[in-house]
Amino acid sequence: MYGCQQHLITTSEENRAIIEFICSEANKLTNCGIYYCRQILFKAGRYLTNADLDKILKTNVHFKAMRSACAQQTLHGVIESFKSYKALNKLYKKGQLTNKPRVPKYRKKGGMAIVSYPARWVKLVKGQLKFPLGKQVKAWFGIDHNLAANAV
């Protein structure tokens, strides 16, 4: 079992904009993943695996905007929701559920999704948390990491 420790941070407006950008890209990537999973389910009648979805979307602009492990973790959440749907659908067909489960829906456009960073990528530098942002963000904006001040 894995644990998660939440920390509230205060940061500058510039850093807040970077964090919001990454979270909005995660939301867009989630919607892309849901789109592909829904299309494969409706047209081919099968469910994608983590490896399938990662391979399909690794060239996606939203995938490239994030660190690879963060993007993969976001897509694995999509696969988990479809696994849950599959299990519930199986129970419904056996008659163990009264309400028919629905295929996972898209997230709201313009929203933000949670981005999970592996602990090995987050560093504490002079009292500030340092998050690496990825090669594509460095190419677009000229920054390779984000410093979040005052970890509480």
C-alpha positions as CSV (number, residue, x, y, z in Angstrom):
1,M,0.0,0.0,0.0
2,Y,1.3,3.4,-0.9
3,G,0.9,6.5,1.3
4,C,0.4,10.2,0.3
5,Q,1.4,13.2,2.4
6,Q,-0.3,16.5,1.5
7,H,1.4,19.8,2.0
8,L,-0.2,23.2,1.5
9,I,2.2,25.8,-0.1
10,T,2.2,29.5,-0.7
11,T,4.0,30.7,-3.8
12,S,4.3,33.7,-6.2
13,E,1.9,34.5,-8.9
14,E,4.4,33.4,-11.5
15,N,4.7,29.9,-9.9
16,R,1.0,29.7,-9.4
17,A,0.5,30.3,-13.2
18,I,3.0,27.4,-13.9
19,I,1.2,25.1,-11.5
20,E,-2.2,26.0,-13.0
21,F,-0.8,25.4,-16.5
22,I,0.5,21.9,-15.6
23,C,-2.9,21.0,-13.9
24,S,-4.9,22.3,-16.9
25,E,-2.7,20.2,-19.2
26,A,-3.4,17.2,-17.0
27,N,-7.1,17.9,-17.4
28,K,-6.7,18.0,-21.2
29,L,-4.7,14.8,-21.2
30,T,-7.4,13.1,-19.1
31,N,-10.0,14.1,-21.6
32,C,-7.8,12.8,-24.5
33,G,-7.4,9.5,-22.7
34,I,-11.1,9.2,-22.0
35,Y,-11.8,10.0,-25.7
36,Y,-9.5,7.2,-26.9
37,C,-10.8,4.7,-24.4
38,R,-14.5,5.5,-25.2
39,Q,-13.8,5.2,-29.0
40,I,-12.1,1.8,-28.7
41,L,-14.9,0.6,-26.4
42,F,-17.7,1.8,-28.7
43,K,-16.1,0.8,-32.0
44,A,-14.0,-2.3,-31.2
45,G,-15.7,-3.4,-28.0
46,R,-12.5,-3.8,-26.0
47,Y,-10.8,-2.0,-23.2
48,L,-7.3,-0.4,-23.4
49,T,-4.5,-1.2,-21.0
50,N,-2.1,1.2,-19.3
51,A,0.6,0.4,-21.9
52,D,-1.8,0.8,-24.8
53,L,-2.9,4.2,-23.7
54,D,0.6,5.4,-22.9
55,K,1.8,4.3,-26.3
56,I,-1.0,6.0,-28.2
57,L,-0.8,9.3,-26.3
58,K,3.0,9.7,-25.8
59,T,3.2,12.0,-28.9
60,N,0.2,14.1,-27.7
61,V,1.0,17.7,-27.0
62,H,-0.6,17.6,-23.5
63,F,1.5,14.5,-22.6
64,K,4.7,16.2,-23.7
65,A,3.8,19.3,-21.6
66,M,4.2,17.2,-18.4
67,R,6.9,15.0,-17.0
68,S,6.4,11.5,-18.4
69,A,5.7,9.8,-15.1
70,C,3.2,12.5,-14.2
71,A,1.4,12.1,-17.5
72,Q,1.4,8.3,-17.3
73,Q,0.0,8.5,-13.8
74,T,-2.8,10.8,-15.1
75,L,-3.6,8.3,-17.9
76,H,-3.5,5.3,-15.5
77,G,-6.3,7.1,-13.6
78,V,-8.4,7.0,-16.8
79,I,-7.7,3.3,-17.2
80,E,-8.7,2.7,-13.6
81,S,-12.1,4.4,-14.2
82,F,-12.7,2.2,-17.2
83,K,-11.7,-0.9,-15.2
84,S,-14.3,0.1,-12.6
85,Y,-16.9,0.6,-15.3
86,K,-16.1,-2.9,-16.7
87,A,-16.5,-4.5,-13.3
88,L,-19.7,-2.7,-12.5
89,N,-21.1,-3.6,-16.0
90,K,-20.3,-7.2,-15.4
91,L,-22.2,-7.1,-12.0
92,Y,-25.1,-5.3,-13.8
93,K,-25.3,-8.1,-16.4
94,K,-25.4,-10.7,-13.7
95,G,-28.3,-8.9,-12.0
96,Q,-26.4,-7.8,-8.9
97,L,-26.9,-4.1,-9.6
98,T,-30.2,-2.3,-10.2
99,N,-28.8,0.8,-11.9
100,K,-26.9,0.5,-15.2
101,P,-23.4,1.9,-14.9
102,R,-22.4,4.7,-17.3
103,V,-19.2,4.9,-19.3
104,P,-16.8,7.5,-17.7
105,K,-17.6,11.0,-18.9
106,Y,-15.3,13.8,-19.9
107,R,-14.0,16.4,-17.4
108,K,-15.1,20.0,-17.7
109,K,-13.3,22.0,-20.3
110,G,-11.0,24.6,-18.7
111,G,-10.8,22.6,-15.5
112,M,-7.7,21.3,-13.6
113,A,-6.7,17.8,-12.7
114,I,-4.5,16.6,-9.9
115,V,-0.8,16.0,-11.0
116,S,1.1,13.4,-9.0
117,Y,4.9,13.7,-8.8
118,P,7.1,10.8,-7.7
119,A,8.9,11.6,-4.5
120,R,12.3,11.1,-6.1
121,W,11.6,14.1,-8.5
122,V,10.6,16.6,-5.8
123,K,13.6,18.2,-4.0
124,L,13.8,20.5,-1.0
125,V,16.2,23.3,-1.9
126,K,16.7,26.1,0.7
127,G,13.3,25.6,2.2
128,Q,11.6,25.5,-1.2
129,L,10.1,22.6,-3.1
130,K,11.6,22.1,-6.5
131,F,9.4,20.4,-9.2
132,P,10.9,19.5,-12.6
133,L,8.7,20.5,-15.4
134,G,9.9,18.6,-18.5
135,K,11.7,19.2,-21.7
136,Q,8.7,20.6,-23.7
137,V,7.9,23.2,-21.1
138,K,11.6,24.2,-21.0
139,A,11.5,24.6,-24.8
140,W,8.2,26.6,-24.7
141,F,8.8,28.8,-21.7
142,G,12.5,28.6,-21.0
143,I,12.1,27.1,-17.5
144,D,13.0,23.6,-16.4
145,H,11.7,23.6,-12.8
146,N,9.3,25.3,-10.5
147,L,10.1,26.4,-7.0
148,A,7.2,26.5,-4.5
149,A,8.1,28.5,-1.4
150,N,7.1,28.1,2.3
151,A,6.1,24.5,2.5
152,V,3.6,24.2,5.4
